[in-house]
Amino acid sequence: MKETEYKFLVDRKKFYEIMELIKDRYTDAEYKDVIQINYYYDTDDNYLLSNHTTLRARQTENSLRLELKESQQLTGNDYSTANETCMDIEKLKSDITLENGKFAWIPFSLQGELVTHRTSIRPSDSLSIDFDVNFYLGKCDYEIEMEFKDMAEKGTKVLVEKLGIMKYINTVGGKARRFFQYKSETL
């Protein structure tokens, strides 16, 4: 599965301000609130992270899925693209070894978790806007993700410009990168 999205890191005030603007703009949109827990796996020297890859078990109320997310390095775009491979799992493990692909046979151990309260607003089949409050290692941050399909690229860019949030584009990295970076700073 291919994932293409804009990611913005904002403060609490801007987060709820943008959420209200989106709710007012898309009154007929589908809304969903969910709590999800990302359990991150890697080697002690962050082999996956250094290869722009995330291995996580994502738990929601209804499922537990193992997800491998390989980020694509794009130039000239403000959005990110990643390829994801997912499978349902029965239980959380302390160590995981993948059997196929370029990361096969390397043991990855559980490094910690990040809890997200996500409010998803889906104005159309080609655009989903997620408002994520993330809690990890005693820290809290606010992220807005706009995931879109190719056909909605121009419309999403126009929305970003109208909201005036391009200055908040996430240059730090996704949740996993922020988690691992903060973990290394606090050790």
VOTI-530147 format. One line per field, with one value per residue (C-alpha): z, x, y; residue in three letters; residue number from 1. Coordinates in nm, 2 decimals, always signed. Each point is the difference from the previous one (the first is absolute). Layout:
// VOTI-530147
c3 = c(Z, ...) .
c1 = c(X, ...) .
c2 = c(Y, ...) .
residu = c(Ala, ...) .
num = c(NUM, ...) .
END
This chain:
// VOTI-530147
c3 = c(+0.00, -0.09, +0.24, -0.10, +0.25, +0.13, +0.37, +0.22, +0.35, +0.18, +0.35, +0.20, -0.08, -0.38, +0.00, +0.14, -0.21, -0.33, +0.12, +0.04, -0.34, -0.16, +0.19, -0.11, -0.36, -0.03, +0.20, -0.19, +0.04, +0.17, +0.35, +0.21, +0.34, +0.08, +0.25, -0.15, +0.15, -0.21, +0.13, -0.17, -0.09, -0.11, +0.09, +0.28, -0.25, -0.19, -0.32, -0.14, +0.08, -0.17, -0.31, +0.01, +0.11, +0.29, +0.14, +0.24, +0.15, +0.00, +0.24, -0.02, +0.18, -0.26, -0.14, +0.04, -0.32, -0.08, -0.25, -0.19, -0.14, -0.24, -0.07, -0.35, -0.03, -0.23, -0.11, -0.10, +0.20, +0.34, +0.06, +0.08, -0.16, +0.15, -0.09, +0.27, +0.06, +0.26, +0.16, +0.30, +0.30, +0.30, +0.27, +0.07, +0.01, +0.16, -0.31, -0.37, -0.28, -0.35, -0.25, -0.33, -0.16, +0.06, +0.38, +0.02, +0.28, +0.20, +0.36, +0.09, +0.36, +0.16, +0.06, +0.16, -0.09, -0.11, +0.07, -0.24, +0.05, -0.37, -0.13, -0.37, -0.23, -0.34, -0.24, -0.30, -0.11, -0.11, +0.31, +0.37, +0.25, +0.33, +0.32, +0.22, +0.36, +0.07, +0.34, +0.03, +0.26, +0.22, -0.30, -0.20, -0.35, -0.25, -0.36, -0.29, -0.29, -0.33, -0.19, -0.36, -0.32, -0.31, -0.14, +0.30, +0.00, -0.14, +0.21, +0.32, -0.08, -0.05, +0.34, +0.17, -0.16, +0.11, +0.35, +0.01, +0.16, -0.24, +0.25, +0.24, -0.24, +0.20, -0.08, +0.31, -0.12, +0.07, +0.34, +0.00, -0.08, +0.27, +0.25, -0.06, -0.01, +0.33, +0.15, -0.10, +0.15, +0.34, +0.05) .
c1 = c(+0.00, +0.13, -0.05, +0.04, -0.05, +0.08, +0.11, -0.01, +0.13, -0.18, -0.06, -0.32, -0.18, +0.07, -0.10, -0.35, -0.04, +0.07, -0.23, -0.29, +0.07, -0.01, -0.32, -0.16, +0.11, -0.10, -0.33, -0.11, +0.33, +0.04, +0.15, +0.17, +0.18, +0.25, +0.27, +0.29, +0.33, +0.31, +0.25, +0.33, +0.26, +0.36, +0.35, +0.18, +0.20, -0.32, +0.07, -0.35, -0.02, +0.33, -0.15, -0.31, -0.22, -0.24, -0.10, -0.29, -0.29, -0.30, -0.28, -0.34, -0.32, -0.08, +0.34, +0.37, +0.20, +0.36, +0.10, +0.32, +0.02, +0.28, +0.02, +0.09, +0.25, -0.17, +0.15, -0.20, -0.32, -0.11, -0.18, +0.13, -0.06, +0.04, -0.07, -0.17, -0.04, -0.25, -0.12, -0.22, +0.18, -0.14, +0.22, +0.28, +0.35, +0.32, +0.20, -0.09, +0.19, -0.13, +0.02, -0.01, +0.15, +0.31, -0.03, -0.05, +0.16, +0.11, -0.14, -0.19, -0.09, -0.28, +0.14, -0.31, -0.34, -0.18, -0.37, -0.21, -0.34, -0.10, -0.30, -0.05, -0.20, -0.06, -0.14, +0.02, +0.13, +0.32, +0.08, +0.02, +0.11, +0.13, +0.04, +0.25, +0.08, +0.30, +0.14, +0.34, +0.28, -0.17, -0.04, -0.31, -0.01, -0.27, +0.01, -0.24, +0.03, -0.18, +0.02, -0.12, -0.02, +0.17, -0.32, -0.03, +0.36, -0.09, -0.31, +0.19, +0.28, -0.26, -0.16, +0.34, +0.06, -0.34, +0.06, +0.34, +0.17, +0.29, +0.23, -0.08, +0.11, +0.16, +0.37, +0.09, -0.15, -0.30, -0.11, +0.27, +0.28, -0.11, -0.04, +0.35, +0.16, -0.16, +0.09, +0.37, +0.00, -0.14, +0.23) .
c2 = c(+0.00, +0.35, +0.28, +0.37, +0.27, +0.35, +0.00, +0.31, +0.04, +0.28, +0.13, -0.09, +0.33, -0.02, -0.37, +0.06, +0.32, -0.20, -0.28, +0.24, +0.15, -0.34, -0.10, +0.32, -0.05, -0.36, -0.02, -0.32, -0.18, -0.34, +0.04, -0.26, +0.00, -0.27, -0.08, -0.18, -0.13, -0.04, -0.25, +0.07, -0.26, +0.04, -0.10, +0.17, +0.20, +0.10, -0.19, +0.05, +0.36, +0.07, -0.18, +0.23, -0.30, -0.05, -0.33, +0.03, -0.19, +0.23, -0.07, +0.15, -0.10, -0.26, -0.13, -0.06, +0.03, -0.03, +0.28, +0.05, +0.36, +0.09, +0.37, +0.12, +0.28, +0.26, +0.33, +0.30, -0.09, +0.11, -0.32, -0.35, -0.33, -0.35, -0.36, -0.20, -0.37, -0.11, -0.32, -0.09, -0.15, -0.19, +0.15, +0.24, -0.14, +0.13, -0.10, -0.03, -0.15, +0.06, -0.30, +0.18, +0.31, +0.20, -0.01, -0.37, -0.20, +0.31, -0.01, +0.32, +0.06, +0.21, +0.35, +0.17, +0.14, +0.31, +0.06, +0.21, +0.15, +0.04, +0.19, -0.09, +0.22, -0.15, +0.26, -0.24, -0.34, +0.17, +0.21, -0.08, +0.26, -0.14, +0.21, -0.20, +0.08, -0.22, -0.11, -0.16, -0.02, +0.27, +0.23, +0.12, +0.15, +0.10, -0.11, +0.05, -0.25, +0.04, -0.32, +0.01, -0.20, +0.12, +0.15, +0.23, +0.13, +0.34, +0.05, -0.10, +0.25, +0.28, -0.09, +0.01, +0.35, +0.13, -0.12, +0.17, -0.30, -0.07, +0.18, -0.29, -0.27, -0.28, +0.00, -0.21, -0.32, -0.23, -0.14, -0.27, +0.23, +0.25, -0.29, -0.14, +0.35, +0.10, -0.34, +0.05, +0.35, -0.12, -0.30) .
residu = c(Met, Lys, Glu, Thr, Glu, Tyr, Lys, Phe, Leu, Val, Asp, Arg, Lys, Lys, Phe, Tyr, Glu, Ile, Met, Glu, Leu, Ile, Lys, Asp, Arg, Tyr, Thr, Asp, Ala, Glu, Tyr, Lys, Asp, Val, Ile, Gln, Ile, Asn, Tyr, Tyr, Tyr, Asp, Thr, Asp, Asp, Asn, Tyr, Leu, Leu, Ser, Asn, His, Thr, Thr, Leu, Arg, Ala, Arg, Gln, Thr, Glu, Asn, Ser, Leu, Arg, Leu, Glu, Leu, Lys, Glu, Ser, Gln, Gln, Leu, Thr, Gly, Asn, Asp, Tyr, Ser, Thr, Ala, Asn, Glu, Thr, Cys, Met, Asp, Ile, Glu, Lys, Leu, Lys, Ser, Asp, Ile, Thr, Leu, Glu, Asn, Gly, Lys, Phe, Ala, Trp, Ile, Pro, Phe, Ser, Leu, Gln, Gly, Glu, Leu, Val, Thr, His, Arg, Thr, Ser, Ile, Arg, Pro, Ser, Asp, Ser, Leu, Ser, Ile, Asp, Phe, Asp, Val, Asn, Phe, Tyr, Leu, Gly, Lys, Cys, Asp, Tyr, Glu, Ile, Glu, Met, Glu, Phe, Lys, Asp, Met, Ala, Glu, Lys, Gly, Thr, Lys, Val, Leu, Val, Glu, Lys, Leu, Gly, Ile, Met, Lys, Tyr, Ile, Asn, Thr, Val, Gly, Gly, Lys, Ala, Arg, Arg, Phe, Phe, Gln, Tyr, Lys, Ser, Glu, Thr, Leu) .
num = c(1, 2, 3, 4, 5, 6, 7, 8, 9, 10, 11, 12, 13, 14, 15, 16, 17, 18, 19, 20, 21, 22, 23, 24, 25, 26, 27, 28, 29, 30, 31, 32, 33, 34, 35, 36, 37, 38, 39, 40, 41, 42, 43, 44, 45, 46, 47, 48, 49, 50, 51, 52, 53, 54, 55, 56, 57, 58, 59, 60, 61, 62, 63, 64, 65, 66, 67, 68, 69, 70, 71, 72, 73, 74, 75, 76, 77, 78, 79, 80, 81, 82, 83, 84, 85, 86, 87, 88, 89, 90, 91, 92, 93, 94, 95, 96, 97, 98, 99, 100, 101, 102, 103, 104, 105, 106, 107, 108, 109, 110, 111, 112, 113, 114, 115, 116, 117, 118, 119, 120, 121, 122, 123, 124, 125, 126, 127, 128, 129, 130, 131, 132, 133, 134, 135, 136, 137, 138, 139, 140, 141, 142, 143, 144, 145, 146, 147, 148, 149, 150, 151, 152, 153, 154, 155, 156, 157, 158, 159, 160, 161, 162, 163, 164, 165, 166, 167, 168, 169, 170, 171, 172, 173, 174, 175, 176, 177, 178, 179, 180, 181, 182, 183, 184, 185, 186, 187) .
END
